[in-house]
Amino acid sequence: MPDNLEQRIRSSQLRDKITTATAAAAWIKDGMTIGMSGFTRAGDAKVVPLALAERARHEPLKVTLLTGASLGGEADRQLTEAGALVRRMPFQGDPTLRAAINSGEVMYVDQHLSETVEFLRSGQIAPVDVAIIEAIAITETGAIIPTTSVGNSASFAILADKVIVEINLAHALELEGLHDIFIPKRRPLREPVPLTKVSDRVGTTAIEIPAEKIVAIVITNQPDSTAANLPPDADTAAIAGHLVEFFKKEVAAGRLTERLMPLQAGIGTIANAVMSGLIDSPFKHLTMYSEVLQDSTFELFDAGKMDFASGSSITLSPRKAGEVFSNFSKYKDRLVLRPQEISNYPELVRRLGIIAINTALEADIYGNVNSTHVMGTNMMNGIGGSGDFARNAYLAVFATKSVAKGGKISSIVPMVAHTDHSSHDVDILVTEIGLADLRGLAPRERALAIINNCVAEPYKQMLQEYVAAANARGGQTPHILEKALSWHVNFLQHGSMLPAAVAADLMQAA
């Protein structure tokens, strides 16, 4: 046992619950619903899920797994390979699980991240039988102090019949005090969330549950999986540049100040690079009210640009993780981690006036955005929290590179093959080509703004021809239905959205 066991498990009675991952996993039975900590590779349980997968290889065992967002490490992969998952929600990012979802082997429920515990709390989905929560410590009263994420952990622990805790020694006790655990009352008796500034703290620093609910404690010593974001490139730098210029114009028009408004950025390379682009901008005293605090958040702190950041998890690259967690006192009083239903709470997004910056897989000429389904059918990861923010943001920005697969796919198409965010919720569309401000524009005007500002050739000319033909047919939102998805069909049949003749000409020119 570790030397500081008394600091990690402060109730002497609970120390009797220390056991192995295998013994802890035995509390989970076939057909149960499991609520597991973890939000975008941070703060996830490390060893009990693997012990559960090992059991499933040798005995009938299938479970429904709920998390905050994607898990790190091997959990989703091993559980999938072992055949242990029958249903998964609300977000994932594992290639093996993704393949099982797309083959129909695992039933995947893609949800707005603010909604999962709302469904649980109101009994609209099956209740959580066992919660598995990673923690840095357990208090004298049995309250659980999370590690690098909160996600849905608090509500899972509160609502579950039984709780298994993984005490992870790889996370320093210095994280204590970072969290702000606030749980809304059940509807219809809910009161407004009393948070009016990004830096407000309105809850507790630990997840308060009856100590008797904790049935097993497992000691681990494994760091979080790190982010695999690519460094900014010419295209992502151009996207950031277009946004900075747009924000400058908003300041000049009196709609923003040099502080902008609280920022939210989706997970991934493009959103992270866009945030990094603010380092060399004229804006200062920035704040964040987001889900995942990535490298760019701490780069903005280090550059003196960011004053405070609120999120639901901290997910960093290997290099940045080493820098941040080895000197955490430098940042701690400017950070807070909240449950994801609070980080993504529509009431707060609208009250605080969030500028939401999220990534699109594809968008169409009217501003509808597909953020989840490749070619309209195959799930990538999930909608995550982008819808929570986009519908309620002060400014809803969606960013994407204009082309993919070496130019064989245009990210701007006549009609998206799957819609996650309708044009009603999209204010700004930006690619490396340029930025389209869609506010106050009718569909025909939106099409011109997007095509003229965001589309690469030869797709730009192709869309101009499509719109001209569609407009001739009439309608408030003109389309040629027999051609609207022809680009996707062409890619599936020939490996490129470009017509064969155009593709051949480009190959010859190259």
C-alpha positions as CSV (number, residue, x, y, z in Angstrom):
1,M,0.0,0.0,0.0
2,P,1.2,3.6,-0.7
3,D,2.8,5.6,2.1
4,N,0.1,8.3,1.8
5,L,-2.9,5.9,1.9
6,E,-4.4,7.9,4.8
7,Q,-4.4,11.0,2.7
8,R,-5.9,9.2,-0.3
9,I,-8.6,7.3,1.7
10,R,-9.4,9.4,4.7
11,S,-12.1,7.1,6.2
12,S,-10.5,4.2,8.0
13,Q,-13.6,2.0,7.5
14,L,-13.4,2.5,3.7
15,R,-9.8,1.3,3.6
16,D,-11.3,-2.1,4.3
17,K,-12.8,-1.9,0.8
18,I,-9.4,-1.9,-1.0
19,T,-9.3,-4.9,-3.4
20,T,-8.1,-6.0,-6.8
21,A,-9.6,-4.9,-10.1
22,T,-10.8,-8.5,-10.7
23,A,-12.6,-8.6,-7.4
24,A,-14.1,-5.1,-8.0
25,A,-15.3,-6.1,-11.4
26,A,-17.2,-9.1,-9.9
27,W,-19.8,-6.6,-8.6
28,I,-20.9,-6.1,-12.2
29,K,-23.4,-8.7,-13.5
30,D,-24.7,-9.6,-17.0
31,G,-27.3,-7.1,-18.2
32,M,-26.3,-4.2,-15.9
33,T,-25.9,-0.6,-16.9
34,I,-22.5,0.8,-16.0
35,G,-21.7,4.5,-15.5
36,M,-18.0,5.1,-15.9
37,S,-15.9,8.2,-15.4
38,G,-13.9,9.7,-18.3
39,F,-14.3,12.7,-20.5
40,T,-12.3,12.9,-23.7
41,R,-9.5,10.6,-22.5
42,A,-9.2,12.3,-19.1
43,G,-10.1,11.0,-15.7
44,D,-11.3,7.6,-17.0
45,A,-11.2,4.4,-14.9
46,K,-8.0,2.5,-15.9
47,V,-8.1,-1.1,-14.6
48,V,-11.6,-2.2,-13.6
49,P,-12.9,-2.0,-17.2
50,L,-10.1,-4.2,-18.4
51,A,-10.8,-6.7,-15.7
52,L,-14.5,-6.6,-16.8
53,A,-13.4,-7.3,-20.4
54,E,-11.3,-10.3,-19.2
55,R,-14.4,-11.8,-17.5
56,A,-16.5,-11.3,-20.6
57,R,-14.0,-13.4,-22.6
58,H,-14.8,-16.4,-20.4
59,E,-18.4,-16.0,-19.4
60,P,-21.7,-14.5,-20.7
61,L,-21.4,-10.8,-19.8
62,K,-23.0,-8.0,-21.7
63,V,-23.5,-4.5,-20.3
64,T,-24.7,-1.0,-21.3
65,L,-21.9,1.5,-20.9
66,L,-22.4,5.2,-20.2
67,T,-19.5,7.6,-19.9
68,G,-19.0,11.3,-20.0
69,A,-17.4,11.3,-23.4
70,S,-14.6,9.2,-25.0
71,L,-12.3,7.0,-22.9
72,G,-8.6,6.7,-23.1
73,G,-6.4,3.7,-23.0
74,E,-7.8,0.3,-23.9
75,A,-11.2,0.2,-22.3
76,D,-13.5,0.6,-25.2
77,R,-11.4,-1.5,-27.5
78,Q,-11.0,-4.4,-25.0
79,L,-14.7,-4.3,-24.0
80,T,-15.7,-4.4,-27.7
81,E,-13.3,-7.2,-28.6
82,A,-14.5,-9.2,-25.6
83,G,-18.1,-8.8,-26.8
84,A,-19.1,-7.1,-23.5
85,L,-20.8,-4.1,-24.9
86,V,-24.4,-4.3,-26.0
87,R,-25.1,-0.6,-25.9
88,R,-22.9,2.5,-25.6
89,M,-23.6,6.3,-25.1
90,P,-23.2,9.2,-25.4
91,F,-19.8,9.6,-27.2
92,Q,-16.8,7.5,-28.1
93,G,-13.6,7.8,-30.1
94,D,-12.2,4.3,-30.4
95,P,-11.6,2.7,-33.9
96,T,-12.5,-0.8,-32.8
97,L,-15.7,0.3,-31.1
98,R,-16.5,2.6,-34.1
99,A,-16.3,-0.4,-36.4
100,A,-18.6,-2.5,-34.1
101,I,-21.1,0.4,-34.0
102,N,-21.1,0.8,-37.8
103,S,-21.6,-3.0,-38.3
104,G,-24.6,-3.0,-35.9
105,E,-22.8,-5.1,-33.3
106,V,-23.1,-2.4,-30.6
107,M,-26.1,-0.2,-30.4
108,Y,-24.8,3.4,-30.1
109,V,-26.9,6.2,-28.8
110,D,-25.4,9.5,-29.9
111,Q,-26.6,12.2,-27.5
112,H,-26.0,15.9,-26.7
113,L,-23.5,15.6,-23.8
114,S,-25.7,17.8,-21.5
115,E,-28.6,15.3,-21.8
116,T,-27.5,11.9,-20.7
117,V,-27.9,12.5,-16.9
118,E,-31.1,14.4,-17.5
119,F,-32.5,11.2,-19.0
120,L,-31.1,9.2,-16.1
121,R,-32.4,11.5,-13.5
122,S,-36.0,11.4,-14.9
123,G,-36.0,7.7,-15.5
124,Q,-36.2,7.9,-19.3
125,I,-33.4,5.4,-19.7
126,A,-32.3,2.4,-17.7
127,P,-30.8,3.4,-14.3
128,V,-27.1,3.0,-13.5
129,D,-26.5,-0.1,-11.5
130,V,-22.8,0.4,-10.8
131,A,-20.6,3.5,-11.2
132,I,-16.8,3.2,-11.7
133,I,-15.2,6.5,-10.8
134,E,-11.5,7.5,-10.9
135,A,-10.4,9.7,-8.0
136,I,-7.4,11.3,-6.3
137,A,-8.9,10.7,-2.9
138,I,-12.0,9.9,-0.8
139,T,-12.9,12.2,2.1
140,E,-13.7,11.2,5.7
141,T,-17.4,11.2,4.8
142,G,-17.0,9.1,1.6
143,A,-17.1,12.0,-0.8
144,I,-15.2,11.3,-4.0
145,I,-12.6,13.8,-5.3
146,P,-12.2,13.4,-9.0
147,T,-9.0,13.6,-11.1
148,T,-8.7,15.4,-14.4
149,S,-12.3,15.3,-15.4
150,V,-15.8,15.5,-13.9
151,G,-17.9,14.7,-16.9
152,N,-21.0,12.6,-15.8
153,S,-19.1,11.1,-12.8
154,A,-21.0,13.0,-10.1
155,S,-24.4,12.0,-11.3
156,F,-23.4,8.4,-12.0
157,A,-22.1,8.1,-8.4
158,I,-25.2,9.8,-7.0
159,L,-27.7,7.8,-9.0
160,A,-26.0,4.3,-9.0
161,D,-26.8,1.6,-6.5
162,K,-23.1,0.8,-6.0
163,V,-19.9,2.7,-6.6
164,I,-16.4,1.3,-7.4
165,V,-13.6,3.9,-6.9
166,E,-10.2,3.7,-8.6
167,I,-7.7,5.8,-6.5
168,N,-5.1,6.8,-9.1
169,L,-1.7,7.7,-7.5
170,A,-0.5,9.1,-10.8
171,H,-2.6,12.2,-10.2
172,A,-1.3,14.6,-7.5
173,L,-3.4,15.5,-4.4
174,E,-2.8,19.1,-5.6
175,L,-5.8,18.6,-7.9
176,E,-8.1,18.8,-4.8
177,G,-10.1,22.0,-4.8
178,L,-10.1,22.2,-8.6
179,H,-13.6,20.8,-9.0
180,D,-17.0,22.5,-8.6
181,I,-19.7,19.9,-8.3
182,F,-23.2,21.4,-8.8
183,I,-26.2,19.1,-9.5
184,P,-29.4,20.7,-10.7
185,K,-32.6,19.8,-8.9
186,R,-35.1,17.5,-10.5
187,R,-37.5,19.1,-12.9
188,P,-40.1,20.8,-12.6
189,L,-38.7,22.1,-9.3
190,R,-35.4,23.2,-10.7
191,E,-34.1,26.7,-9.9
192,P,-31.8,28.8,-12.1
193,V,-28.1,27.7,-11.9
194,P,-26.6,30.5,-9.8
195,L,-23.6,31.1,-12.0
196,T,-23.2,34.5,-13.7
197,K,-19.4,34.6,-14.4
198,V,-17.0,32.0,-15.8
199,S,-15.0,32.0,-12.6
200,D,-18.0,31.5,-10.2
201,R,-18.0,28.5,-8.0
202,V,-21.5,27.3,-7.0
203,G,-21.0,23.7,-5.8
204,T,-18.8,21.5,-3.7
205,T,-15.2,20.3,-4.3
206,A,-16.1,16.6,-4.1
207,I,-18.9,14.2,-5.1
208,E,-20.9,13.8,-2.0
209,I,-22.5,10.3,-1.7
210,P,-23.3,8.0,1.3
211,A,-20.0,6.1,2.2
212,E,-21.9,2.8,2.3
213,K,-22.5,3.0,-1.5
214,I,-18.8,2.4,-2.1
215,V,-18.4,-1.3,-2.4
216,A,-14.8,-1.6,-3.7
217,I,-11.7,0.6,-4.0
218,V,-8.8,-0.2,-6.4
219,I,-5.4,1.5,-6.2
220,T,-3.9,2.4,-9.6
221,N,-0.9,4.4,-10.8
222,Q,-1.5,5.2,-14.5
223,P,-1.5,8.6,-16.1
224,D,-4.2,9.6,-18.5
225,S,-4.0,9.0,-22.2
226,T,-2.7,12.1,-23.9
227,A,-4.2,14.0,-26.9
228,A,-3.0,13.2,-30.4
229,N,-3.6,16.7,-31.9
230,L,-1.5,17.6,-34.8
231,P,0.4,20.9,-34.7
232,P,-1.1,23.8,-36.5
233,D,-0.4,23.8,-40.3
234,A,-0.9,26.4,-43.1
235,D,-4.6,25.6,-43.4
236,T,-5.5,25.7,-39.7
237,A,-3.4,28.9,-39.4
238,A,-5.4,30.4,-42.2
239,I,-8.7,29.4,-40.5
240,A,-7.5,31.1,-37.3
241,G,-6.4,34.2,-39.2
242,H,-9.8,34.6,-40.8
243,L,-11.5,34.3,-37.4
244,V,-9.1,36.8,-35.8
245,E,-9.9,39.3,-38.6
246,F,-13.6,38.7,-38.2
247,F,-13.4,39.3,-34.4
248,K,-11.5,42.6,-35.1
249,K,-14.4,43.8,-37.3
250,E,-16.8,42.8,-34.6
251,V,-14.8,44.9,-32.1
252,A,-14.7,47.9,-34.5
253,A,-18.5,47.6,-34.9
254,G,-19.0,47.7,-31.2
255,R,-20.4,44.1,-30.9
256,L,-17.4,42.8,-29.1
257,T,-14.6,44.2,-26.9
258,E,-10.9,43.2,-26.8
259,R,-12.0,40.6,-24.2
260,L,-14.3,39.0,-26.8
261,M,-16.9,36.8,-25.0
262,P,-16.2,33.5,-23.1
263,L,-14.8,31.0,-25.6
264,Q,-15.7,27.4,-26.2
265,A,-13.7,25.2,-28.5
266,G,-14.4,21.6,-29.5
267,I,-11.9,18.9,-29.2
268,G,-9.4,18.2,-32.0
269,T,-6.7,19.6,-34.1
270,I,-8.6,22.3,-35.9
271,A,-10.3,23.8,-32.9
272,N,-7.1,23.6,-30.8
273,A,-5.1,25.3,-33.6
274,V,-7.8,28.1,-34.0
275,M,-7.5,28.8,-30.3
276,S,-3.7,28.9,-30.5
277,G,-4.1,31.5,-33.2
278,L,-5.4,33.9,-30.6
279,I,-2.0,34.1,-29.0
280,D,-0.7,36.6,-31.6
281,S,-4.0,38.5,-31.8
282,P,-4.8,41.9,-30.2
283,F,-7.3,40.3,-27.8
284,K,-6.6,40.0,-24.1
285,H,-8.2,39.1,-20.7
286,L,-9.9,36.2,-22.4
287,T,-12.0,33.6,-20.6
288,M,-13.1,30.1,-21.6
289,Y,-16.4,28.3,-20.7
290,S,-15.8,25.0,-22.5
291,E,-15.8,21.2,-22.2
292,V,-12.2,20.2,-22.8
293,L,-9.3,22.4,-21.8
294,Q,-6.6,21.6,-24.4
295,D,-3.0,22.7,-25.0
296,S,-4.2,26.0,-26.4
297,T,-5.9,26.9,-23.1
298,F,-2.6,26.7,-21.3
299,E,-0.7,28.3,-24.2
300,L,-3.0,31.3,-23.8
301,F,-2.4,31.4,-20.1
302,D,1.4,31.3,-20.6
303,A,1.1,34.1,-23.2
304,G,-0.8,36.3,-20.7
305,K,-3.9,36.2,-22.9
306,M,-6.2,34.1,-20.8
307,D,-7.5,35.1,-17.3
308,F,-9.7,32.1,-16.4
309,A,-10.9,28.8,-17.9
310,S,-13.8,26.6,-16.9
311,G,-14.2,23.1,-18.4
312,S,-15.2,19.5,-17.7
313,S,-11.8,17.9,-18.3
314,I,-8.1,18.6,-19.0
315,T,-6.8,16.7,-22.0
316,L,-3.2,17.6,-23.1
317,S,-0.5,16.4,-25.4
318,P,2.4,14.5,-23.8
319,R,4.6,17.6,-23.9
320,K,2.0,20.0,-22.5
321,A,0.8,17.5,-19.9
322,G,4.4,17.3,-18.5
323,E,4.6,21.1,-18.3
324,V,1.2,21.7,-16.8
325,F,1.0,19.0,-14.2
326,S,4.6,19.5,-13.0
327,N,3.8,23.1,-12.2
328,F,0.1,23.0,-11.5
329,S,0.1,25.6,-8.9
330,K,0.8,28.1,-11.6
331,Y,-2.7,27.5,-13.1
332,K,-4.9,26.1,-10.4
333,D,-6.5,29.2,-9.1
334,R,-7.5,30.1,-12.7
335,L,-9.2,26.8,-13.4
336,V,-12.3,25.0,-12.5
337,L,-13.7,21.6,-13.7
338,R,-17.5,21.1,-13.6
339,P,-20.0,18.3,-14.4
340,Q,-20.6,18.3,-18.1
341,E,-24.3,19.1,-17.7
342,I,-23.1,22.4,-16.2
343,S,-20.2,23.0,-18.6
344,N,-22.8,22.5,-21.4
345,Y,-25.9,23.8,-19.7
346,P,-28.0,25.7,-22.4
347,E,-29.1,28.2,-19.8
348,L,-25.5,29.2,-19.0
349,V,-24.3,29.2,-22.6
350,R,-26.9,31.7,-23.5
351,R,-26.5,33.8,-20.2
352,L,-22.7,34.0,-20.5
353,G,-22.8,34.8,-24.3
354,I,-20.5,32.0,-25.4
355,I,-18.5,32.2,-28.7
356,A,-18.7,28.5,-29.7
357,I,-16.0,27.2,-32.1
358,N,-16.6,23.6,-33.3
359,T,-15.5,21.4,-36.2
360,A,-17.6,20.2,-39.1
361,L,-17.0,17.0,-41.1
362,E,-19.0,18.7,-43.9
363,A,-21.3,21.7,-44.4
364,D,-23.7,22.4,-47.2
365,I,-24.4,25.6,-49.2
366,Y,-27.1,26.7,-46.8
367,G,-25.1,26.2,-43.6
368,N,-26.4,22.9,-42.4
369,V,-23.5,21.0,-40.7
370,N,-22.7,17.3,-40.4
371,S,-20.3,16.6,-37.6
372,T,-20.8,12.9,-37.0
373,H,-21.5,10.7,-40.1
374,V,-19.0,9.9,-42.9
375,M,-20.9,9.8,-46.2
376,G,-24.1,10.1,-44.1
377,T,-24.0,6.6,-42.8
378,N,-20.9,5.7,-40.8
379,M,-20.5,7.1,-37.3
380,M,-17.2,8.9,-36.6
381,N,-17.3,9.8,-32.9
382,G,-20.6,11.6,-32.0
383,I,-22.1,15.0,-31.7
384,G,-20.5,15.6,-28.4
385,G,-21.4,19.0,-26.9
386,S,-21.3,21.1,-30.1
387,G,-25.1,21.1,-30.3
388,D,-25.4,22.3,-26.7
389,F,-23.3,25.3,-27.5
390,A,-24.3,26.1,-31.1
391,R,-28.0,26.3,-30.4
392,N,-27.5,28.8,-27.6
393,A,-24.3,30.6,-28.4
394,Y,-23.7,34.3,-28.9
395,L,-21.8,33.3,-32.0
396,A,-21.9,29.7,-33.3
397,V,-18.8,29.1,-35.5
398,F,-18.1,25.9,-37.4
399,A,-14.6,25.4,-38.9
400,T,-13.3,22.8,-41.4
401,K,-10.7,22.5,-44.1
402,S,-12.3,23.0,-47.5
403,V,-11.2,19.6,-48.9
404,A,-10.2,16.2,-47.6
405,K,-8.6,13.1,-49.0
406,G,-6.2,15.1,-51.1
407,G,-8.9,17.0,-52.7
408,K,-11.1,14.0,-53.5
409,I,-13.7,15.2,-51.0
410,S,-15.1,18.7,-50.7
411,S,-16.1,19.6,-47.2
412,I,-18.7,22.0,-48.7
413,V,-21.4,20.1,-50.6
414,P,-24.8,20.8,-52.2
415,M,-26.6,19.0,-49.3
416,V,-25.1,17.3,-46.2
417,A,-25.6,13.6,-46.1
418,H,-26.5,13.8,-42.4
419,T,-27.5,16.9,-40.4
420,D,-26.4,17.5,-36.8
421,H,-26.7,21.3,-36.8
422,S,-29.3,22.9,-38.9
423,S,-28.7,26.2,-40.7
424,H,-30.7,27.9,-37.9
425,D,-27.9,27.2,-35.4
426,V,-24.9,28.2,-37.6
427,D,-23.7,31.8,-37.6
428,I,-20.2,31.6,-39.1
429,L,-18.7,29.0,-41.4
430,V,-14.9,29.2,-41.9
431,T,-12.3,27.3,-44.0
432,E,-8.8,28.1,-45.0
433,I,-10.2,29.7,-48.1
434,G,-12.2,32.3,-46.1
435,L,-15.1,33.1,-43.8
436,A,-18.8,33.4,-44.4
437,D,-20.9,35.5,-42.0
438,L,-24.4,34.0,-42.3
439,R,-26.2,36.1,-39.8
440,G,-29.4,37.7,-41.1
441,L,-29.1,36.0,-44.5
442,A,-31.8,34.1,-46.3
443,P,-31.0,30.7,-47.8
444,R,-30.1,32.0,-51.3
445,E,-27.9,34.7,-49.7
446,R,-26.2,32.1,-47.5
447,A,-25.4,29.9,-50.5
448,L,-23.6,32.8,-52.2
449,A,-21.7,33.8,-49.1
450,I,-20.5,30.2,-48.5
451,I,-19.6,29.4,-52.1
452,N,-17.8,32.7,-52.7
453,N,-15.9,32.6,-49.4
454,C,-15.3,29.1,-48.2
455,V,-15.0,26.7,-51.2
456,A,-11.9,25.6,-53.1
457,E,-11.8,25.1,-56.8
458,P,-12.9,23.3,-58.9
459,Y,-15.7,22.6,-56.4
460,K,-16.5,26.3,-56.2
461,Q,-17.4,26.4,-59.9
462,M,-19.4,23.1,-59.5
463,L,-21.4,24.6,-56.7
464,Q,-22.1,27.8,-58.6
465,E,-23.5,25.8,-61.5
466,Y,-25.6,23.7,-59.1
467,V,-27.0,26.8,-57.4
468,A,-27.8,28.5,-60.7
469,A,-29.8,25.4,-61.8
470,A,-31.5,25.0,-58.5
471,N,-32.5,28.7,-58.4
472,A,-34.1,28.3,-61.8
473,R,-36.4,25.6,-60.3
474,G,-37.5,28.0,-57.6
475,G,-38.1,27.5,-53.9
476,Q,-37.1,29.3,-50.7
477,T,-34.2,26.8,-50.3
478,P,-33.6,25.7,-53.8
479,H,-32.3,22.2,-54.4
480,I,-32.2,19.7,-57.3
481,L,-33.1,16.5,-55.3
482,E,-31.8,14.1,-58.0
483,K,-28.4,15.8,-57.8
484,A,-28.2,17.0,-54.2
485,L,-26.3,13.9,-53.0
486,S,-24.7,13.1,-56.3
487,W,-21.3,14.2,-55.0
488,H,-21.4,11.6,-52.2
489,V,-22.6,8.9,-54.6
490,N,-19.8,9.8,-57.0
491,F,-17.2,9.4,-54.2
492,L,-18.7,6.0,-53.1
493,Q,-18.6,4.7,-56.7
494,H,-15.4,6.3,-58.0
495,G,-13.4,7.4,-55.0
496,S,-13.8,11.1,-55.7
497,M,-16.5,13.7,-55.6
498,L,-15.1,15.2,-58.8
499,P,-16.6,14.1,-62.1
500,A,-14.3,11.6,-63.8
501,A,-13.3,14.1,-66.5
502,V,-12.4,16.8,-64.1
503,A,-10.5,14.4,-61.9
504,A,-8.5,13.2,-64.9
505,D,-7.6,16.8,-65.9
506,L,-6.4,17.6,-62.4
507,M,-4.3,14.4,-62.3
508,Q,-2.7,15.3,-65.7
509,A,-2.0,18.9,-64.5
510,A,-0.4,17.6,-61.4
